[in-house]
């Protein structure tokens, strides 16, 4: 399990910006699809996803700064 976590951490460290961009695109698509009806919930979920992603690399420095 530690080996997998280490590999994921390396991947997030190298490609965190691209992953965060995907999260943002998915959030924008969901917001558009719902007509903004659930905007606050989508923003909150996006933030939590980015926080979780940021914790995967063990540095807590990459993803949070990109959050809108």
PDB file with one MODEL, atoms N, CA, C and O in Angstrom:
MODEL        1
ATOM      1  N   UNK A   1       0.820  -1.192   0.000  1.00  0.00           N
ATOM      2  CA  UNK A   1       0.000   0.000   0.000  1.00  0.00           C
ATOM      3  C   UNK A   1       0.870   1.266   0.000  1.00  0.00           C
ATOM      4  O   UNK A   1       0.537   2.250  -0.660  1.00  0.00           O
ATOM      5  N   UNK A   2       1.982   1.234   0.741  1.00  0.00           N
ATOM      6  CA  UNK A   2       2.878   2.395   0.759  1.00  0.00           C
ATOM      7  C   UNK A   2       3.486   2.653  -0.613  1.00  0.00           C
ATOM      8  O   UNK A   2       3.717   3.803  -0.985  1.00  0.00           O
ATOM      9  N   UNK A   3       3.746   1.584  -1.370  1.00  0.00           N
ATOM     10  CA  UNK A   3       4.306   1.730  -2.710  1.00  0.00           C
ATOM     11  C   UNK A   3       3.330   2.465  -3.615  1.00  0.00           C
ATOM     12  O   UNK A   3       3.723   3.348  -4.377  1.00  0.00           O
ATOM     13  N   UNK A   4       2.062   2.100  -3.530  1.00  0.00           N
ATOM     14  CA  UNK A   4       1.039   2.748  -4.356  1.00  0.00           C
ATOM     15  C   UNK A   4       0.905   4.215  -3.963  1.00  0.00           C
ATOM     16  O   UNK A   4       0.832   5.093  -4.822  1.00  0.00           O
ATOM     17  N   UNK A   5       0.874   4.470  -2.660  1.00  0.00           N
ATOM     18  CA  UNK A   5       0.744   5.851  -2.192  1.00  0.00           C
ATOM     19  C   UNK A   5       1.933   6.687  -2.651  1.00  0.00           C
ATOM     20  O   UNK A   5       1.774   7.850  -3.024  1.00  0.00           O
ATOM     21  N   UNK A   6       3.112   6.100  -2.624  1.00  0.00           N
ATOM     22  CA  UNK A   6       4.295   6.810  -3.088  1.00  0.00           C
ATOM     23  C   UNK A   6       4.232   7.139  -4.566  1.00  0.00           C
ATOM     24  O   UNK A   6       4.602   8.238  -4.980  1.00  0.00           O
ATOM     25  N   UNK A   7       3.764   6.188  -5.366  1.00  0.00           N
ATOM     26  CA  UNK A   7       3.648   6.421  -6.808  1.00  0.00           C
ATOM     27  C   UNK A   7       2.602   7.481  -7.109  1.00  0.00           C
ATOM     28  O   UNK A   7       2.795   8.323  -7.986  1.00  0.00           O
ATOM     29  N   UNK A   8       1.496   7.437  -6.380  1.00  0.00           N
ATOM     30  CA  UNK A   8       0.451   8.443  -6.570  1.00  0.00           C
ATOM     31  C   UNK A   8       0.980   9.815  -6.178  1.00  0.00           C
ATOM     32  O   UNK A   8       0.720  10.805  -6.862  1.00  0.00           O
ATOM     33  N   UNK A   9       1.720   9.873  -5.080  1.00  0.00           N
ATOM     34  CA  UNK A   9       2.298  11.136  -4.645  1.00  0.00           C
ATOM     35  C   UNK A   9       3.225  11.733  -5.683  1.00  0.00           C
ATOM     36  O   UNK A   9       3.189  12.937  -5.936  1.00  0.00           O
ATOM     37  N   UNK A  10       4.056  10.893  -6.287  1.00  0.00           N
ATOM     38  CA  UNK A  10       4.966  11.362  -7.339  1.00  0.00           C
ATOM     39  C   UNK A  10       4.168  11.869  -8.540  1.00  0.00           C
ATOM     40  O   UNK A  10       4.487  12.917  -9.101  1.00  0.00           O
ATOM     41  N   UNK A  11       3.140  11.132  -8.931  1.00  0.00           N
ATOM     42  CA  UNK A  11       2.314  11.536 -10.072  1.00  0.00           C
ATOM     43  C   UNK A  11       1.616  12.868  -9.796  1.00  0.00           C
ATOM     44  O   UNK A  11       1.551  13.734 -10.668  1.00  0.00           O
ATOM     45  N   UNK A  12       1.097  13.024  -8.585  1.00  0.00           N
ATOM     46  CA  UNK A  12       0.423  14.275  -8.230  1.00  0.00           C
ATOM     47  C   UNK A  12       1.421  15.417  -8.201  1.00  0.00           C
ATOM     48  O   UNK A  12       1.109  16.528  -8.630  1.00  0.00           O
ATOM     49  N   UNK A  13       2.610  15.155  -7.701  1.00  0.00           N
ATOM     50  CA  UNK A  13       3.623  16.202  -7.655  1.00  0.00           C
ATOM     51  C   UNK A  13       4.013  16.657  -9.062  1.00  0.00           C
ATOM     52  O   UNK A  13       4.215  17.847  -9.300  1.00  0.00           O
ATOM     53  N   UNK A  14       4.117  15.709  -9.987  1.00  0.00           N
ATOM     54  CA  UNK A  14       4.504  16.043 -11.366  1.00  0.00           C
ATOM     55  C   UNK A  14       3.364  16.643 -12.173  1.00  0.00           C
ATOM     56  O   UNK A  14       3.583  17.541 -12.986  1.00  0.00           O
ATOM     57  N   UNK A  15       2.150  16.155 -11.954  1.00  0.00           N
ATOM     58  CA  UNK A  15       1.027  16.521 -12.820  1.00  0.00           C
ATOM     59  C   UNK A  15      -0.140  17.146 -12.062  1.00  0.00           C
ATOM     60  O   UNK A  15      -1.263  17.155 -12.566  1.00  0.00           O
ATOM     61  N   UNK A  16       0.100  17.660 -10.877  1.00  0.00           N
ATOM     62  CA  UNK A  16      -0.966  18.237 -10.059  1.00  0.00           C
ATOM     63  C   UNK A  16      -1.717  19.355 -10.750  1.00  0.00           C
ATOM     64  O   UNK A  16      -2.933  19.477 -10.601  1.00  0.00           O
ATOM     65  N   UNK A  17      -1.002  20.167 -11.502  1.00  0.00           N
ATOM     66  CA  UNK A  17      -1.656  21.270 -12.198  1.00  0.00           C
ATOM     67  C   UNK A  17      -2.632  20.773 -13.254  1.00  0.00           C
ATOM     68  O   UNK A  17      -3.701  21.355 -13.437  1.00  0.00           O
ATOM     69  N   UNK A  18      -2.271  19.704 -13.947  1.00  0.00           N
ATOM     70  CA  UNK A  18      -3.163  19.139 -14.972  1.00  0.00           C
ATOM     71  C   UNK A  18      -4.378  18.472 -14.326  1.00  0.00           C
ATOM     72  O   UNK A  18      -5.496  18.580 -14.829  1.00  0.00           O
ATOM     73  N   UNK A  19      -4.149  17.790 -13.217  1.00  0.00           N
ATOM     74  CA  UNK A  19      -5.251  17.134 -12.503  1.00  0.00           C
ATOM     75  C   UNK A  19      -6.208  18.191 -11.961  1.00  0.00           C
ATOM     76  O   UNK A  19      -7.425  18.045 -12.068  1.00  0.00           O
ATOM     77  N   UNK A  20      -5.653  19.259 -11.377  1.00  0.00           N
ATOM     78  CA  UNK A  20      -6.484  20.345 -10.856  1.00  0.00           C
ATOM     79  C   UNK A  20      -7.290  20.997 -11.979  1.00  0.00           C
ATOM     80  O   UNK A  20      -8.447  21.373 -11.788  1.00  0.00           O
ATOM     81  N   UNK A  21      -6.670  21.126 -13.145  1.00  0.00           N
ATOM     82  CA  UNK A  21      -7.386  21.671 -14.297  1.00  0.00           C
ATOM     83  C   UNK A  21      -8.559  20.789 -14.691  1.00  0.00           C
ATOM     84  O   UNK A  21      -9.622  21.284 -15.065  1.00  0.00           O
ATOM     85  N   UNK A  22      -8.361  19.480 -14.605  1.00  0.00           N
ATOM     86  CA  UNK A  22      -9.457  18.546 -14.895  1.00  0.00           C
ATOM     87  C   UNK A  22     -10.581  18.675 -13.890  1.00  0.00           C
ATOM     88  O   UNK A  22     -11.756  18.603 -14.249  1.00  0.00           O
ATOM     89  N   UNK A  23     -10.222  18.863 -12.632  1.00  0.00           N
ATOM     90  CA  UNK A  23     -11.244  19.064 -11.598  1.00  0.00           C
ATOM     91  C   UNK A  23     -12.028  20.332 -11.892  1.00  0.00           C
ATOM     92  O   UNK A  23     -13.253  20.350 -11.777  1.00  0.00           O
ATOM     93  N   UNK A  24     -11.327  21.390 -12.271  1.00  0.00           N
ATOM     94  CA  UNK A  24     -11.998  22.652 -12.604  1.00  0.00           C
ATOM     95  C   UNK A  24     -12.923  22.506 -13.812  1.00  0.00           C
ATOM     96  O   UNK A  24     -14.031  23.041 -13.821  1.00  0.00           O
ATOM     97  N   UNK A  25     -12.460  21.777 -14.829  1.00  0.00           N
ATOM     98  CA  UNK A  25     -13.298  21.565 -16.011  1.00  0.00           C
ATOM     99  C   UNK A  25     -14.552  20.768 -15.672  1.00  0.00           C
ATOM    100  O   UNK A  25     -15.643  21.078 -16.150  1.00  0.00           O
ATOM    101  N   UNK A  26     -14.389  19.744 -14.847  1.00  0.00           N
ATOM    102  CA  UNK A  26     -15.543  18.939 -14.444  1.00  0.00           C
ATOM    103  C   UNK A  26     -16.523  19.783 -13.633  1.00  0.00           C
ATOM    104  O   UNK A  26     -17.737  19.670 -13.802  1.00  0.00           O
ATOM    105  N   UNK A  27     -15.992  20.625 -12.756  1.00  0.00           N
ATOM    106  CA  UNK A  27     -16.855  21.495 -11.951  1.00  0.00           C
ATOM    107  C   UNK A  27     -17.610  22.483 -12.828  1.00  0.00           C
ATOM    108  O   UNK A  27     -18.799  22.725 -12.622  1.00  0.00           O
ATOM    109  N   UNK A  28     -16.914  23.051 -13.808  1.00  0.00           N
ATOM    110  CA  UNK A  28     -17.563  24.008 -14.714  1.00  0.00           C
ATOM    111  C   UNK A  28     -18.654  23.325 -15.531  1.00  0.00           C
ATOM    112  O   UNK A  28     -19.719  23.899 -15.757  1.00  0.00           O
ATOM    113  N   UNK A  29     -18.382  22.098 -15.974  1.00  0.00           N
ATOM    114  CA  UNK A  29     -19.385  21.361 -16.752  1.00  0.00           C
ATOM    115  C   UNK A  29     -20.605  21.036 -15.892  1.00  0.00           C
ATOM    116  O   UNK A  29     -21.742  21.151 -16.349  1.00  0.00           O
ATOM    117  N   UNK A  30     -20.365  20.635 -14.654  1.00  0.00           N
ATOM    118  CA  UNK A  30     -21.487  20.326 -13.757  1.00  0.00           C
ATOM    119  C   UNK A  30     -22.280  21.579 -13.447  1.00  0.00           C
ATOM    120  O   UNK A  30     -23.509  21.536 -13.387  1.00  0.00           O
ATOM    121  N   UNK A  31     -21.597  22.695 -13.249  1.00  0.00           N
ATOM    122  CA  UNK A  31     -22.274  23.956 -12.964  1.00  0.00           C
ATOM    123  C   UNK A  31     -23.120  24.389 -14.152  1.00  0.00           C
ATOM    124  O   UNK A  31     -24.245  24.860 -13.981  1.00  0.00           O
ATOM    125  N   UNK A  32     -22.580  24.231 -15.353  1.00  0.00           N
ATOM    126  CA  UNK A  32     -23.320  24.596 -16.555  1.00  0.00           C
ATOM    127  C   UNK A  32     -24.526  23.679 -16.752  1.00  0.00           C
ATOM    128  O   UNK A  32     -25.620  24.130 -17.093  1.00  0.00           O
ATOM    129  N   UNK A  33     -24.304  22.388 -16.531  1.00  0.00           N
ATOM    130  CA  UNK A  33     -25.370  21.402 -16.732  1.00  0.00           C
ATOM    131  C   UNK A  33     -26.551  21.643 -15.783  1.00  0.00           C
ATOM    132  O   UNK A  33     -27.705  21.417 -16.146  1.00  0.00           O
ATOM    133  N   UNK A  34     -26.248  22.104 -14.565  1.00  0.00           N
ATOM    134  CA  UNK A  34     -27.310  22.344 -13.585  1.00  0.00           C
ATOM    135  C   UNK A  34     -27.809  23.781 -13.635  1.00  0.00           C
ATOM    136  O   UNK A  34     -28.672  24.166 -12.846  1.00  0.00           O
ATOM    137  N   UNK A  35     -27.276  24.570 -14.551  1.00  0.00           N
ATOM    138  CA  UNK A  35     -27.718  25.950 -14.675  1.00  0.00           C
ATOM    139  C   UNK A  35     -27.342  26.804 -13.477  1.00  0.00           C
ATOM    140  O   UNK A  35     -28.008  27.800 -13.194  1.00  0.00           O
ATOM    141  N   UNK A  36     -26.286  26.430 -12.769  1.00  0.00           N
ATOM    142  CA  UNK A  36     -25.846  27.192 -11.611  1.00  0.00           C
ATOM    143  C   UNK A  36     -26.660  26.934 -10.355  1.00  0.00           C
ATOM    144  O   UNK A  36     -26.416  27.543  -9.314  1.00  0.00           O
ATOM    145  N   UNK A  37     -27.609  26.046 -10.452  1.00  0.00           N
ATOM    146  CA  UNK A  37     -28.504  25.762  -9.324  1.00  0.00           C
ATOM    147  C   UNK A  37     -27.740  25.250  -8.104  1.00  0.00           C
ATOM    148  O   UNK A  37     -28.119  25.544  -6.971  1.00  0.00           O
ATOM    149  N   UNK A  38     -26.673  24.490  -8.324  1.00  0.00           N
ATOM    150  CA  UNK A  38     -25.900  23.900  -7.231  1.00  0.00           C
ATOM    151  C   UNK A  38     -24.485  24.462  -7.177  1.00  0.00           C
ATOM    152  O   UNK A  38     -23.553  23.772  -6.763  1.00  0.00           O
ATOM    153  N   UNK A  39     -24.327  25.702  -7.591  1.00  0.00           N
ATOM    154  CA  UNK A  39     -23.006  26.318  -7.690  1.00  0.00           C
ATOM    155  C   UNK A  39     -22.223  26.242  -6.378  1.00  0.00           C
ATOM    156  O   UNK A  39     -21.054  25.855  -6.379  1.00  0.00           O
ATOM    157  N   UNK A  40     -22.849  26.605  -5.269  1.00  0.00           N
ATOM    158  CA  UNK A  40     -22.146  26.613  -3.984  1.00  0.00           C
ATOM    159  C   UNK A  40     -21.652  25.225  -3.602  1.00  0.00           C
ATOM    160  O   UNK A  40     -20.539  25.079  -3.097  1.00  0.00           O
ATOM    161  N   UNK A  41     -22.467  24.213  -3.839  1.00  0.00           N
ATOM    162  CA  UNK A  41     -22.073  22.837  -3.524  1.00  0.00           C
ATOM    163  C   UNK A  41     -20.933  22.371  -4.427  1.00  0.00           C
ATOM    164  O   UNK A  41     -20.031  21.664  -3.978  1.00  0.00           O
ATOM    165  N   UNK A  42     -20.974  22.764  -5.685  1.00  0.00           N
ATOM    166  CA  UNK A  42     -19.925  22.386  -6.632  1.00  0.00           C
ATOM    167  C   UNK A  42     -18.604  23.036  -6.238  1.00  0.00           C
ATOM    168  O   UNK A  42     -17.559  22.387  -6.283  1.00  0.00           O
ATOM    169  N   UNK A  43     -18.640  24.293  -5.856  1.00  0.00           N
ATOM    170  CA  UNK A  43     -17.429  24.991  -5.434  1.00  0.00           C
ATOM    171  C   UNK A  43     -16.847  24.330  -4.179  1.00  0.00           C
ATOM    172  O   UNK A  43     -15.636  24.135  -4.075  1.00  0.00           O
ATOM    173  N   UNK A  44     -17.709  23.996  -3.246  1.00  0.00           N
ATOM    174  CA  UNK A  44     -17.261  23.345  -2.012  1.00  0.00           C
ATOM    175  C   UNK A  44     -16.634  21.975  -2.310  1.00  0.00           C
ATOM    176  O   UNK A  44     -15.583  21.640  -1.765  1.00  0.00           O
ATOM    177  N   UNK A  45     -17.268  21.203  -3.157  1.00  0.00           N
ATOM    178  CA  UNK A  45     -16.745  19.878  -3.514  1.00  0.00           C
ATOM    179  C   UNK A  45     -15.427  19.996  -4.280  1.00  0.00           C
ATOM    180  O   UNK A  45     -14.521  19.186  -4.086  1.00  0.00           O
ATOM    181  N   UNK A  46     -15.321  20.990  -5.138  1.00  0.00           N
ATOM    182  CA  UNK A  46     -14.088  21.212  -5.882  1.00  0.00           C
ATOM    183  C   UNK A  46     -12.943  21.534  -4.925  1.00  0.00           C
ATOM    184  O   UNK A  46     -11.833  21.026  -5.081  1.00  0.00           O
ATOM    185  N   UNK A  47     -13.217  22.364  -3.956  1.00  0.00           N
ATOM    186  CA  UNK A  47     -12.207  22.711  -2.962  1.00  0.00           C
ATOM    187  C   UNK A  47     -11.745  21.498  -2.173  1.00  0.00           C
ATOM    188  O   UNK A  47     -10.551  21.324  -1.933  1.00  0.00           O
ATOM    189  N   UNK A  48     -12.694  20.659  -1.770  1.00  0.00           N
ATOM    190  CA  UNK A  48     -12.338  19.457  -1.018  1.00  0.00           C
ATOM    191  C   UNK A  48     -11.531  18.487  -1.882  1.00  0.00           C
ATOM    192  O   UNK A  48     -10.589  17.855  -1.402  1.00  0.00           O
ATOM    193  N   UNK A  49     -11.901  18.375  -3.143  1.00  0.00           N
ATOM    194  CA  UNK A  49     -11.153  17.488  -4.041  1.00  0.00           C
ATOM    195  C   UNK A  49      -9.716  17.979  -4.205  1.00  0.00           C
ATOM    196  O   UNK A  49      -8.781  17.179  -4.196  1.00  0.00           O
ATOM    197  N   UNK A  50      -9.542  19.271  -4.351  1.00  0.00           N
ATOM    198  CA  UNK A  50      -8.197  19.827  -4.504  1.00  0.00           C
ATOM    199  C   UNK A  50      -7.389  19.699  -3.215  1.00  0.00           C
ATOM    200  O   UNK A  50      -6.186  19.445  -3.259  1.00  0.00           O
ATOM    201  N   UNK A  51      -8.043  19.873  -2.076  1.00  0.00           N
ATOM    202  CA  UNK A  51      -7.346  19.687  -0.806  1.00  0.00           C
ATOM    203  C   UNK A  51      -6.872  18.245  -0.667  1.00  0.00           C
ATOM    204  O   UNK A  51      -5.741  17.996  -0.248  1.00  0.00           O
ATOM    205  N   UNK A  52      -7.734  17.300  -1.018  1.00  0.00           N
ATOM    206  CA  UNK A  52      -7.358  15.888  -0.959  1.00  0.00           C
ATOM    207  C   UNK A  52      -6.230  15.563  -1.918  1.00  0.00           C
ATOM    208  O   UNK A  52      -5.308  14.818  -1.582  1.00  0.00           O
ATOM    209  N   UNK A  53      -6.307  16.114  -3.092  1.00  0.00           N
ATOM    210  CA  UNK A  53      -5.260  15.916  -4.091  1.00  0.00           C
ATOM    211  C   UNK A  53      -3.935  16.489  -3.597  1.00  0.00           C
ATOM    212  O   UNK A  53      -2.879  15.880  -3.773  1.00  0.00           O
ATOM    213  N   UNK A  54      -4.000  17.642  -2.990  1.00  0.00           N
ATOM    214  CA  UNK A  54      -2.801  18.284  -2.481  1.00  0.00           C
ATOM    215  C   UNK A  54      -2.151  17.458  -1.367  1.00  0.00           C
ATOM    216  O   UNK A  54      -0.925  17.410  -1.267  1.00  0.00           O
ATOM    217  N   UNK A  55      -2.954  16.819  -0.546  1.00  0.00           N
ATOM    218  CA  UNK A  55      -2.411  15.997   0.540  1.00  0.00           C
ATOM    219  C   UNK A  55      -1.741  14.730   0.032  1.00  0.00           C
ATOM    220  O   UNK A  55      -0.916  14.152   0.739  1.00  0.00           O
ATOM    221  N   UNK A  56      -2.072  14.288  -1.163  1.00  0.00           N
ATOM    222  CA  UNK A  56      -1.496  13.052  -1.687  1.00  0.00           C
ATOM    223  C   UNK A  56       0.006  13.136  -1.910  1.00  0.00           C
ATOM    224  O   UNK A  56       0.703  12.128  -1.791  1.00  0.00           O
ATOM    225  N   UNK A  57       0.512  14.310  -2.229  1.00  0.00           N
ATOM    226  CA  UNK A  57       1.952  14.412  -2.451  1.00  0.00           C
ATOM    227  C   UNK A  57       2.714  14.714  -1.169  1.00  0.00           C
ATOM    228  O   UNK A  57       3.944  14.731  -1.165  1.00  0.00           O
ATOM    229  N   UNK A  58       1.986  14.951  -0.078  1.00  0.00           N
ATOM    230  CA  UNK A  58       2.615  15.162   1.212  1.00  0.00           C
ATOM    231  C   UNK A  58       3.240  16.525   1.405  1.00  0.00           C
ATOM    232  O   UNK A  58       3.926  16.746   2.403  1.00  0.00           O
ATOM    233  N   UNK A  59       3.028  17.436   0.490  1.00  0.00           N
ATOM    234  CA  UNK A  59       3.656  18.755   0.592  1.00  0.00           C
ATOM    235  C   UNK A  59       2.669  19.873   0.912  1.00  0.00           C
ATOM    236  O   UNK A  59       3.066  20.900   1.461  1.00  0.00           O
ATOM    237  N   UNK A  60       1.411  19.697   0.585  1.00  0.00           N
ATOM    238  CA  UNK A  60       0.387  20.717   0.788  1.00  0.00           C
ATOM    239  C   UNK A  60       0.810  22.065   0.205  1.00  0.00           C
ATOM    240  O   UNK A  60       0.706  23.096   0.870  1.00  0.00           O
ATOM    241  N   UNK A  61       1.284  22.051  -1.031  1.00  0.00           N
ATOM    242  CA  UNK A  61       1.750  23.297  -1.632  1.00  0.00           C
ATOM    243  C   UNK A  61       1.317  23.507  -3.071  1.00  0.00           C
ATOM    244  O   UNK A  61       1.471  24.611  -3.594  1.00  0.00           O
ATOM    245  N   UNK A  62       0.795  22.516  -3.712  1.00  0.00           N
ATOM    246  CA  UNK A  62       0.588  22.614  -5.154  1.00  0.00           C
ATOM    247  C   UNK A  62      -0.797  23.088  -5.570  1.00  0.00           C
ATOM    248  O   UNK A  62      -0.927  24.021  -6.363  1.00  0.00           O
ATOM    249  N   UNK A  63      -1.803  22.465  -5.050  1.00  0.00           N
ATOM    250  CA  UNK A  63      -3.132  22.602  -5.626  1.00  0.00           C
ATOM    251  C   UNK A  63      -3.934  23.749  -5.010  1.00  0.00           C
ATOM    252  O   UNK A  63      -4.674  24.416  -5.734  1.00  0.00           O
ATOM    253  N   UNK A  64      -3.824  23.995  -3.761  1.00  0.00           N
ATOM    254  CA  UNK A  64      -4.660  24.987  -3.085  1.00  0.00           C
ATOM    255  C   UNK A  64      -4.551  26.366  -3.719  1.00  0.00           C
ATOM    256  O   UNK A  64      -5.548  27.079  -3.830  1.00  0.00           O
ATOM    257  N   UNK A  65      -3.346  26.746  -4.135  1.00  0.00           N
ATOM    258  CA  UNK A  65      -3.152  28.063  -4.694  1.00  0.00           C
ATOM    259  C   UNK A  65      -3.877  28.258  -6.015  1.00  0.00           C
ATOM    260  O   UNK A  65      -4.090  29.392  -6.444  1.00  0.00           O
ATOM    261  N   UNK A  66      -4.256  27.171  -6.662  1.00  0.00           N
ATOM    262  CA  UNK A  66      -4.910  27.271  -7.958  1.00  0.00           C
ATOM    263  C   UNK A  66      -6.424  27.361  -7.836  1.00  0.00           C
ATOM    264  O   UNK A  66      -7.118  27.587  -8.827  1.00  0.00           O
ATOM    265  N   UNK A  67      -6.934  27.185  -6.631  1.00  0.00           N
ATOM    266  CA  UNK A  67      -8.378  27.195  -6.443  1.00  0.00           C
ATOM    267  C   UNK A  67      -8.911  28.599  -6.660  1.00  0.00           C
ATOM    268  O   UNK A  67      -8.329  29.565  -6.168  1.00  0.00           O
ATOM    269  N   UNK A  68     -10.010  28.723  -7.390  1.00  0.00           N
ATOM    270  CA  UNK A  68     -10.581  30.055  -7.650  1.00  0.00           C
ATOM    271  C   UNK A  68     -11.150  30.699  -6.400  1.00  0.00           C
ATOM    272  O   UNK A  68     -11.663  31.816  -6.460  1.00  0.00           O
TER     273      UNK A  68
ENDMDL
END
